């Protein structure tokens, strides 16, 4: 199965304003596409406690996640970006990625 086109996922959001780096700005949008990543190691899944500094779900448990906000980035690149940003784990440390799309 091929990777779905990010552009297709974002088609309903391309009218929104852009940040200075070109990403879509969801600040005033009532909806946004989000990527979630379940990190598994030795039959355990990682849960993270959200910071009190974020705008949504402060202090609650969650998984690695991020807005899909760059139409030119692949889902694989986005997963690697989010896991790198939130966990400091980079592609050379990852042994396997399984993709499931909804």
VEXDREN-2710 file (C-alpha; in Angstrom, 1 decimal):
% VEXDREN-2710
k/r/px/py/pz
1/UNK/0.0/0.0/0.0
2/UNK/1.4/3.4/-1.0
3/UNK/1.6/6.4/1.3
4/UNK/-1.4/8.7/1.0
5/UNK/-0.7/12.1/-0.4
6/UNK/-0.4/14.7/2.3
7/UNK/-1.8/17.3/-0.1
8/UNK/-5.1/15.3/-0.2
9/UNK/-5.3/15.3/3.6
10/UNK/-4.7/19.0/3.7
11/UNK/-7.0/20.0/0.9
12/UNK/-9.6/21.4/3.2
13/UNK/-7.0/23.5/5.1
14/UNK/-5.0/25.1/2.3
15/UNK/-7.0/28.3/2.5
16/UNK/-5.7/29.0/6.1
17/UNK/-2.9/31.5/6.7
18/UNK/0.7/30.4/6.7
19/UNK/3.4/30.8/9.3
20/UNK/6.6/32.5/8.3
21/UNK/8.2/29.1/7.6
22/UNK/5.4/28.1/5.2
23/UNK/3.5/25.7/7.5
24/UNK/-0.3/26.0/7.8
25/UNK/-1.4/28.1/10.8
26/UNK/-4.3/26.4/12.6
27/UNK/-4.4/28.9/15.4
28/UNK/-8.0/30.1/14.6
29/UNK/-9.2/26.9/12.9
30/UNK/-11.9/24.7/14.6
31/UNK/-10.3/21.6/13.1
32/UNK/-6.8/20.4/12.1
33/UNK/-5.4/17.1/10.8
34/UNK/-3.2/15.5/13.4
35/UNK/-0.6/12.7/13.2
36/UNK/-0.4/10.4/16.2
37/UNK/2.5/8.0/16.8
38/UNK/2.4/5.0/19.1
39/UNK/6.0/4.3/20.3
40/UNK/6.5/0.6/21.2
41/UNK/9.5/-0.9/22.9
42/UNK/9.7/-4.5/24.2
43/UNK/6.0/-4.9/24.3
44/UNK/5.4/-1.6/26.1
45/UNK/3.8/1.6/24.7
46/UNK/5.1/5.0/25.6
47/UNK/2.8/7.5/27.2
48/UNK/3.9/11.1/27.8
49/UNK/2.5/13.7/30.2
50/UNK/1.6/16.9/28.3
51/UNK/3.2/20.1/29.5
52/UNK/1.3/22.7/31.4
53/UNK/2.6/25.2/28.7
54/UNK/0.7/23.7/25.8
55/UNK/-2.7/25.1/24.6
56/UNK/-4.6/21.8/24.7
57/UNK/-4.9/18.9/27.1
58/UNK/-2.5/20.4/29.6
59/UNK/-1.1/17.9/32.1
60/UNK/-2.9/14.9/30.5
61/UNK/-1.3/11.7/29.3
62/UNK/-0.9/11.3/25.5
63/UNK/1.3/9.9/22.7
64/UNK/3.6/11.6/20.4
65/UNK/1.5/13.8/18.1
66/UNK/1.7/16.8/15.9
67/UNK/-0.2/18.9/13.4
68/UNK/0.0/17.9/9.7
69/UNK/0.9/21.3/8.6
70/UNK/3.4/21.0/5.7
71/UNK/1.9/19.8/2.4
72/UNK/5.4/18.9/1.0
73/UNK/6.4/16.6/3.8
74/UNK/5.7/12.9/3.7
75/UNK/4.0/11.1/6.6
76/UNK/7.3/9.2/7.3
77/UNK/9.2/12.5/7.5
78/UNK/6.5/13.9/9.8
79/UNK/6.7/10.9/12.1
80/UNK/10.5/11.2/12.3
81/UNK/10.3/14.9/12.9
82/UNK/7.8/14.5/15.8
83/UNK/9.6/11.6/17.4
84/UNK/12.9/13.5/17.1
85/UNK/11.4/16.7/18.6
86/UNK/9.5/15.1/21.5
87/UNK/11.7/12.2/22.4
88/UNK/15.2/12.9/21.0
89/UNK/15.0/9.6/19.0
90/UNK/16.2/9.8/15.5
91/UNK/15.9/7.6/12.4
92/UNK/19.2/5.7/13.1
93/UNK/17.7/4.6/16.5
94/UNK/14.5/3.3/15.0
95/UNK/14.4/-0.4/14.0
96/UNK/11.0/-0.6/12.4
97/UNK/8.0/1.6/11.5
98/UNK/4.6/0.2/10.8
99/UNK/2.2/2.5/9.0
100/UNK/-1.6/2.5/9.5
101/UNK/-3.8/5.1/7.9
102/UNK/-7.3/6.0/8.7
END
